[in-house]
Amino acid sequence: MNAIFDLLRGKERKTLERLAAAAVVAVALFFILAVRVRTGYFDSRDDLAVLRDSSRRADKALAEAKAEWLGWQEAFGDIESFRGKYFYEEKTVFQSLRTDLQRIFNQAGMDVPLINYRYSDLEKSSTKKVVITFRYSGTYADLKRFLVIVERFPKFLTVEKIDFQKADAETGFLNLKLTLAGYYEN
Protein backbone atom coordinates (compact mmCIF):
# COMPACT_ATOMS: atom_id res chain seq x y z
CA MET A 1 0.00 0.00 0.00
CA ASN A 2 2.94 2.33 0.76
CA ALA A 3 4.32 1.59 -2.70
CA ILE A 4 1.19 2.96 -4.28
CA PHE A 5 1.39 5.93 -2.01
CA ASP A 6 4.98 6.54 -3.10
CA LEU A 7 3.91 6.70 -6.78
CA LEU A 8 1.67 9.69 -6.07
CA ARG A 9 2.96 13.18 -6.38
CA GLY A 10 2.88 15.56 -3.44
CA LYS A 11 -0.16 17.42 -4.64
CA GLU A 12 -2.05 14.19 -5.27
CA ARG A 13 -0.96 12.88 -1.92
CA LYS A 14 -2.25 15.97 -0.10
CA THR A 15 -5.55 15.74 -1.97
CA LEU A 16 -5.88 12.08 -1.06
CA GLU A 17 -5.05 12.83 2.59
CA ARG A 18 -7.65 15.58 2.60
CA LEU A 19 -10.21 13.26 1.04
CA ALA A 20 -9.39 10.57 3.61
CA ALA A 21 -9.69 13.12 6.46
CA ALA A 22 -12.99 14.36 5.00
CA ALA A 23 -14.21 10.75 4.75
CA VAL A 24 -13.19 10.13 8.38
CA VAL A 25 -14.98 13.33 9.46
CA ALA A 26 -18.05 12.39 7.36
CA VAL A 27 -18.15 8.89 8.89
CA ALA A 28 -17.74 10.37 12.39
CA LEU A 29 -20.54 12.89 11.74
CA PHE A 30 -22.66 10.06 10.33
CA PHE A 31 -22.20 8.00 13.49
CA ILE A 32 -22.88 11.00 15.74
CA LEU A 33 -26.06 11.83 13.80
CA ALA A 34 -27.07 8.16 13.71
CA VAL A 35 -26.77 7.92 17.49
CA ARG A 36 -28.84 11.10 17.91
CA VAL A 37 -31.48 9.94 15.46
CA ARG A 38 -31.61 6.54 17.13
CA THR A 39 -31.99 8.16 20.58
CA GLY A 40 -34.69 10.46 19.21
CA TYR A 41 -36.45 7.46 17.67
CA PHE A 42 -36.54 5.60 20.98
CA ASP A 43 -37.67 8.73 22.85
CA SER A 44 -40.43 9.28 20.28
CA ARG A 45 -41.44 5.62 20.53
CA ASP A 46 -41.71 5.92 24.33
CA ASP A 47 -43.70 9.17 23.99
CA LEU A 48 -46.00 7.45 21.50
CA ALA A 49 -46.57 4.57 23.93
CA VAL A 50 -47.47 7.06 26.69
CA LEU A 51 -49.83 8.91 24.34
CA ARG A 52 -51.47 5.65 23.23
CA ASP A 53 -52.02 4.66 26.87
CA SER A 54 -53.44 8.10 27.62
CA SER A 55 -55.69 7.82 24.56
CA ARG A 56 -56.96 4.40 25.71
CA ARG A 57 -57.75 5.80 29.16
CA ALA A 58 -59.51 8.79 27.62
CA ASP A 59 -61.54 6.50 25.33
CA LYS A 60 -62.49 4.35 28.31
CA ALA A 61 -63.46 7.41 30.38
CA LEU A 62 -65.50 8.72 27.44
CA ALA A 63 -67.30 5.38 27.06
CA GLU A 64 -68.04 5.33 30.81
CA ALA A 65 -69.29 8.92 30.70
CA LYS A 66 -71.54 8.10 27.73
CA ALA A 67 -72.92 5.05 29.55
CA GLU A 68 -73.57 7.14 32.66
CA TRP A 69 -75.24 9.83 30.56
CA LEU A 70 -77.47 7.22 28.91
CA GLY A 71 -78.31 5.86 32.37
CA TRP A 72 -79.33 9.34 33.52
CA GLN A 73 -81.40 9.82 30.37
CA GLU A 74 -83.16 6.55 31.14
CA ALA A 75 -83.68 7.64 34.74
CA PHE A 76 -85.24 10.91 33.59
CA GLY A 77 -87.54 8.92 31.32
CA ASP A 78 -88.47 6.66 34.24
CA ILE A 79 -89.21 9.70 36.40
CA GLU A 80 -91.45 11.15 33.70
CA SER A 81 -93.37 7.87 33.44
CA PHE A 82 -93.53 7.77 37.26
CA ARG A 83 -95.09 11.20 37.31
CA GLY A 84 -97.79 10.17 34.91
CA LYS A 85 -98.64 6.80 36.42
CA TYR A 86 -97.71 6.76 40.08
CA PHE A 87 -97.91 10.33 41.34
CA TYR A 88 -101.14 12.12 42.07
CA GLU A 89 -102.08 15.28 40.21
CA GLU A 90 -101.91 18.44 42.29
CA LYS A 91 -105.37 19.67 41.34
CA THR A 92 -107.12 16.46 42.37
CA VAL A 93 -104.71 15.03 44.96
CA PHE A 94 -107.12 15.26 47.88
CA GLN A 95 -110.12 13.74 46.08
CA SER A 96 -108.05 11.04 44.36
CA LEU A 97 -106.28 10.11 47.57
CA ARG A 98 -109.55 9.86 49.52
CA THR A 99 -111.03 7.65 46.78
CA ASP A 100 -107.94 5.44 46.68
CA LEU A 101 -107.88 5.07 50.47
CA GLN A 102 -111.57 4.14 50.43
CA ARG A 103 -110.80 1.48 47.82
CA ILE A 104 -107.84 0.15 49.86
CA PHE A 105 -109.90 -0.05 53.06
CA ASN A 106 -112.70 -1.83 51.17
CA GLN A 107 -110.26 -4.37 49.69
CA ALA A 108 -108.81 -4.99 53.16
CA GLY A 109 -112.30 -5.44 54.60
CA MET A 110 -111.84 -2.56 57.03
CA ASP A 111 -114.09 0.31 58.06
CA VAL A 112 -112.75 3.70 57.07
CA PRO A 113 -111.26 5.26 60.21
CA LEU A 114 -110.94 8.93 61.05
CA ILE A 115 -108.11 10.15 58.84
CA ASN A 116 -105.86 13.19 59.36
CA TYR A 117 -104.16 14.76 56.31
CA ARG A 118 -101.06 16.95 56.36
CA TYR A 119 -99.18 18.43 53.41
CA SER A 120 -95.41 18.56 53.21
CA ASP A 121 -92.80 19.77 50.69
CA LEU A 122 -89.73 17.70 49.89
CA GLU A 123 -86.42 19.56 49.97
CA LYS A 124 -84.78 20.43 46.64
CA SER A 125 -87.67 18.97 44.68
CA SER A 126 -90.90 20.03 43.10
CA THR A 127 -92.46 16.90 44.59
CA LYS A 128 -94.78 17.27 47.54
CA LYS A 129 -96.40 14.71 49.76
CA VAL A 130 -99.60 14.26 51.67
CA VAL A 131 -99.09 12.56 55.02
CA ILE A 132 -102.07 10.43 56.03
CA THR A 133 -102.42 9.38 59.68
CA PHE A 134 -105.10 7.13 61.18
CA ARG A 135 -105.62 4.62 63.99
CA TYR A 136 -105.89 0.91 63.33
CA SER A 137 -107.49 -1.70 65.57
CA GLY A 138 -107.46 -5.31 64.48
CA THR A 139 -105.45 -8.49 64.15
CA TYR A 140 -101.96 -8.88 62.80
CA ALA A 141 -103.30 -10.87 59.82
CA ASP A 142 -105.67 -8.02 58.91
CA LEU A 143 -102.84 -5.50 59.27
CA LYS A 144 -100.62 -7.62 57.06
CA ARG A 145 -103.35 -7.87 54.40
CA PHE A 146 -103.83 -4.08 54.54
CA LEU A 147 -100.07 -3.44 54.12
CA VAL A 148 -99.85 -5.84 51.16
CA ILE A 149 -102.72 -3.99 49.47
CA VAL A 150 -100.97 -0.65 50.05
CA GLU A 151 -97.66 -1.99 48.66
CA ARG A 152 -99.34 -3.39 45.53
CA PHE A 153 -101.47 -0.32 44.95
CA PRO A 154 -100.70 1.28 41.56
CA LYS A 155 -100.23 4.81 42.93
CA PHE A 156 -97.11 5.66 44.88
CA LEU A 157 -98.19 5.25 48.52
CA THR A 158 -95.65 4.45 51.19
CA VAL A 159 -95.89 3.35 54.79
CA GLU A 160 -93.94 5.99 56.67
CA LYS A 161 -94.48 4.96 60.24
CA ILE A 162 -96.21 2.40 62.43
CA ASP A 163 -96.59 3.26 66.12
CA PHE A 164 -97.73 0.31 68.19
CA GLN A 165 -99.98 1.64 70.93
CA LYS A 166 -101.13 -1.63 72.44
CA ALA A 167 -100.79 -5.33 71.60
CA ASP A 168 -102.91 -7.89 73.44
CA ALA A 169 -100.94 -11.15 73.63
CA GLU A 170 -103.99 -13.26 74.50
CA THR A 171 -106.29 -12.14 71.68
CA GLY A 172 -103.65 -10.98 69.20
CA PHE A 173 -105.50 -7.69 68.88
CA LEU A 174 -103.42 -4.63 67.93
CA ASN A 175 -104.00 -0.94 68.45
CA LEU A 176 -101.63 1.22 66.46
CA LYS A 177 -101.22 4.46 64.61
CA LEU A 178 -100.35 4.20 60.88
CA THR A 179 -98.79 6.94 58.80
CA LEU A 180 -98.90 6.70 55.00
CA ALA A 181 -97.63 9.17 52.38
CA GLY A 182 -98.91 9.92 48.90
CA TYR A 183 -96.86 12.00 46.45
CA TYR A 184 -97.76 14.65 43.88
CA GLU A 185 -95.99 17.33 41.86
CA ASN A 186 -96.59 21.03 41.30
Sequence and secondary structure as in RCSB ss.txt:
>XXXX:A:sequence
MNAIFDLLRGKERKTLERLAAAAVVAVALFFILAVRVRTGYFDSRDDLAVLRDSSRRADKALAEAKAEWLGWQEA
FGDIESFRGKYFYEEKTVFQSLRTDLQRIFNQAGMDVPLINYRYSDLEKSSTKKVVITFRYSGTYADLKRFLVIV
ERFPKFLTVEKIDFQKADAETGFLNLKLTLAGYYEN
>XXXX:A:secstr
 HHHHHHS HHHHHHHHHHHHHHHHHHHHHHHHHHHHHHHHHHHHHHHHHHHHHHHHHHHHHHHHHHHHHHHHHH
HHHHHHHHHHTSEETTTHHHHHHHHHHHHHHHHT     EEEEEEE TTSSEEEEEEEEEEEEEHHHHHHHHHHH
HH SS EEEEEEEEEEE TTT EEEEEEEEEEEEE 
